[in-house]
């Protein structure tokens, strides 16, 4: 809970900073524009990586959605803090007695990315920065895909995992208009998912590729 409050405080501080940022009139000599707020949503393709073999489990499709603020700090440079609800995890299939089963691990987070963006041209940017994640739900699901029948769905076991997740993101975005754009980002996890990892066992980490749409007001 303390880490969640810290993440919200980071976002609140960024928004407070945005509200005190000078407008276009005072920034015109630097080529800077107004702070922009927006909403975004998109698709996640997530997996969980094991350090030993650097091999991913099967990927799982999920979604992300939330709000952001784009804060100019210098000509061509901006900081973009976000608050997102985002779905991580992994999935793999296995054939048993002629039936195909899917096994999915569903990990839902409130994520607070803080992206540092560089605009090559006004409507195209590259970005990189940290992402702070706070686990809100962890459930496993087993489904018989042959019969389209869910067999088991576990209770929420998030207390057995690390609540805090830290990752590093890199990405890009392109705005077709002043308001509407497309985004792409890859976030590589740094922290171990397990809360109590045995000494001789390898850490496992979240990884996700995200694509989506953004709308600036």
C-alpha positions as CSV (number, residue, x, y, z in Angstrom):
1,X,0.0,0.0,0.0
2,X,2.9,2.4,0.8
3,X,4.4,1.8,-2.6
4,X,1.0,2.4,-4.3
5,X,0.7,5.7,-2.4
6,X,4.3,6.6,-3.5
7,X,3.4,5.9,-7.1
8,X,0.3,8.1,-6.9
9,X,2.4,10.8,-5.3
10,X,4.9,10.7,-8.2
11,X,2.1,11.2,-10.7
12,X,0.4,13.9,-8.6
13,X,3.7,15.8,-8.3
14,X,4.2,15.6,-12.0
15,X,0.7,17.0,-12.7
16,X,1.3,19.7,-10.2
17,X,4.5,20.6,-12.0
18,X,2.7,20.6,-15.3
19,X,0.1,23.0,-14.0
20,X,2.9,25.5,-13.1
21,X,4.7,25.2,-16.4
22,X,4.6,28.5,-18.3
23,X,2.3,28.7,-21.3
24,X,3.2,29.0,-25.0
25,X,3.5,32.8,-24.7
26,X,6.4,32.7,-22.2
27,X,8.0,29.7,-23.8
28,X,8.0,30.9,-27.4
29,X,11.7,31.7,-27.3
30,X,12.5,28.1,-26.6
31,X,10.0,26.6,-29.1
32,X,8.0,25.0,-26.3
33,X,4.3,24.5,-26.3
34,X,1.6,24.0,-23.6
35,X,1.4,21.0,-21.3
36,X,-1.1,18.5,-22.8
37,X,-3.2,16.0,-21.0
38,X,-4.6,12.9,-22.6
39,X,-6.0,9.4,-22.5
40,X,-4.6,6.2,-24.0
41,X,-5.5,2.5,-24.5
42,X,-4.1,-0.4,-26.3
43,X,-3.1,-4.1,-26.5
44,X,-0.4,-5.9,-24.4
45,X,1.5,-8.9,-25.6
46,X,3.1,-10.0,-22.3
47,X,5.4,-12.9,-21.2
48,X,7.4,-13.9,-18.2
49,X,11.2,-14.5,-18.7
50,X,13.4,-16.9,-16.8
51,X,17.0,-15.5,-16.4
52,X,18.7,-18.9,-16.8
53,X,17.8,-19.6,-20.4
54,X,16.6,-16.1,-21.4
55,X,13.6,-17.8,-23.0
56,X,10.0,-16.6,-22.8
57,X,7.0,-18.6,-21.8
58,X,4.1,-18.3,-24.3
59,X,2.8,-14.8,-24.8
60,X,-0.6,-13.6,-23.5
61,X,-2.8,-10.9,-24.9
62,X,-4.1,-8.3,-22.6
63,X,-4.9,-4.6,-22.6
64,X,-3.8,-1.3,-21.0
65,X,-5.6,2.0,-20.5
66,X,-5.1,5.2,-18.6
67,X,-4.2,8.8,-18.5
68,X,-1.1,10.9,-19.2
69,X,0.4,14.4,-19.2
70,X,3.0,15.6,-21.7
71,X,5.2,18.2,-20.0
72,X,7.7,20.2,-22.2
73,X,11.0,20.7,-20.4
74,X,13.2,22.0,-23.3
75,X,13.0,22.4,-27.0
76,X,12.2,18.9,-28.5
77,X,12.2,17.3,-25.0
78,X,9.3,16.4,-22.8
79,X,8.5,14.2,-19.8
80,X,5.3,12.1,-20.0
81,X,4.1,10.6,-16.7
82,X,1.2,8.1,-16.9
83,X,-1.1,6.1,-14.8
84,X,-2.3,2.9,-16.5
85,X,-4.3,-0.2,-15.6
86,X,-2.3,-2.9,-17.4
87,X,-2.5,-6.7,-17.8
88,X,0.7,-8.8,-17.6
89,X,1.4,-12.5,-17.4
90,X,1.9,-15.4,-19.7
91,X,0.1,-18.3,-21.4
92,X,1.0,-21.7,-22.9
93,X,-0.9,-24.6,-24.5
94,X,-0.6,-28.3,-24.0
95,X,-2.3,-31.3,-25.6
96,X,-3.6,-33.9,-23.1
97,X,-5.5,-37.0,-24.2
98,X,-6.4,-35.4,-27.5
99,X,-7.7,-32.1,-25.9
100,X,-5.8,-28.8,-26.1
101,X,-5.6,-27.0,-22.8
102,X,-4.4,-23.4,-22.2
103,X,-2.8,-22.4,-19.0
104,X,-2.8,-18.6,-18.3
105,X,-1.2,-16.6,-15.6
106,X,-3.0,-13.2,-15.3
107,X,-1.2,-10.4,-13.4
108,X,-2.9,-7.1,-13.3
109,X,-1.1,-3.9,-12.3
110,X,-1.5,-0.2,-11.7
111,X,1.5,1.1,-13.6
112,X,3.1,4.5,-13.4
113,X,5.5,5.0,-16.3
114,X,7.6,8.2,-16.5
115,X,8.8,8.5,-20.1
116,X,11.4,11.0,-21.3
117,X,10.6,11.9,-24.9
118,X,12.6,13.4,-27.7
119,X,10.8,14.8,-30.8
120,X,12.7,14.4,-34.0
121,X,9.9,16.3,-35.7
122,X,6.8,17.8,-34.0
123,X,4.6,14.7,-34.5
124,X,7.2,11.9,-34.0
125,X,9.0,11.0,-30.8
126,X,11.2,8.4,-29.2
127,X,11.0,7.7,-25.5
128,X,12.6,5.8,-22.7
129,X,12.2,5.7,-18.9
130,X,11.2,3.7,-15.8
131,X,7.9,2.1,-15.0
132,X,6.7,1.6,-11.5
133,X,4.1,-1.1,-11.1
134,X,1.8,-2.1,-8.2
135,X,0.2,-5.6,-8.3
136,X,-3.6,-5.5,-7.8
137,X,-4.5,-9.1,-8.9
138,X,-2.9,-12.4,-9.6
139,X,-5.0,-15.4,-10.9
140,X,-4.3,-18.5,-12.9
141,X,-6.8,-19.9,-15.4
142,X,-7.0,-23.4,-17.1
143,X,-9.2,-23.8,-20.1
144,X,-10.1,-26.7,-22.4
145,X,-9.8,-25.0,-25.7
146,X,-11.2,-28.0,-27.6
147,X,-14.5,-27.8,-25.7
148,X,-14.2,-24.1,-25.0
149,X,-14.7,-24.8,-21.3
150,X,-13.0,-23.2,-18.4
151,X,-11.9,-25.9,-16.0
152,X,-10.3,-24.0,-13.1
153,X,-9.7,-20.4,-12.1
154,X,-7.5,-19.8,-9.0
155,X,-8.2,-17.4,-6.2
156,X,-6.3,-14.2,-6.0
157,X,-2.8,-15.1,-4.9
158,X,-1.1,-11.7,-5.1
159,X,0.1,-11.9,-1.5
160,X,2.6,-14.6,-2.5
161,X,4.2,-12.3,-5.1
162,X,6.1,-9.0,-4.9
163,X,3.6,-6.2,-4.9
164,X,6.1,-3.8,-6.5
165,X,7.3,-4.3,-10.1
166,X,10.0,-2.1,-11.7
167,X,10.7,-2.1,-15.4
168,X,12.5,-0.1,-18.1
169,X,10.6,1.0,-21.1
170,X,11.6,2.2,-24.6
171,X,9.2,3.2,-27.3
172,X,8.0,5.6,-30.0
173,X,4.9,7.4,-31.1
174,X,3.4,9.3,-34.0
175,X,0.6,11.8,-34.1
176,X,-1.5,11.9,-37.2
177,X,-3.2,15.1,-36.0
178,X,-2.7,17.5,-33.2
179,X,-4.9,15.2,-31.0
180,X,-4.7,11.6,-32.3
181,X,-1.6,9.3,-32.3
182,X,-0.3,5.8,-32.3
183,X,2.1,4.5,-29.7
184,X,4.4,1.5,-29.3
185,X,6.5,0.5,-26.2
186,X,8.5,-2.4,-24.8
187,X,8.9,-2.7,-21.1
188,X,11.5,-5.1,-19.7
189,X,11.1,-6.1,-16.1
190,X,13.9,-5.7,-13.6
191,X,12.4,-7.0,-10.3
192,X,11.7,-10.6,-9.5
193,X,8.0,-11.6,-9.4
194,X,8.5,-14.0,-6.5
195,X,8.4,-12.6,-2.9
196,X,10.4,-15.5,-1.3
197,X,12.9,-16.8,-4.0
198,X,15.0,-19.8,-2.9
199,X,18.7,-19.0,-3.0
200,X,19.6,-21.3,-5.9
201,X,16.6,-20.5,-8.1
202,X,16.6,-18.0,-11.0
203,X,14.4,-14.9,-10.9
204,X,11.5,-14.5,-13.3
205,X,10.5,-11.1,-14.6
206,X,7.7,-9.4,-16.5
207,X,8.1,-8.3,-20.1
208,X,5.5,-6.7,-22.3
209,X,5.1,-5.1,-25.8
210,X,2.4,-2.5,-26.0
211,X,0.7,-0.9,-29.0
212,X,-2.2,1.5,-28.8
213,X,-3.9,4.9,-29.5
214,X,-3.5,8.1,-27.6
215,X,-5.7,11.2,-27.6
216,X,-4.5,14.6,-26.4
217,X,-7.1,17.2,-25.2
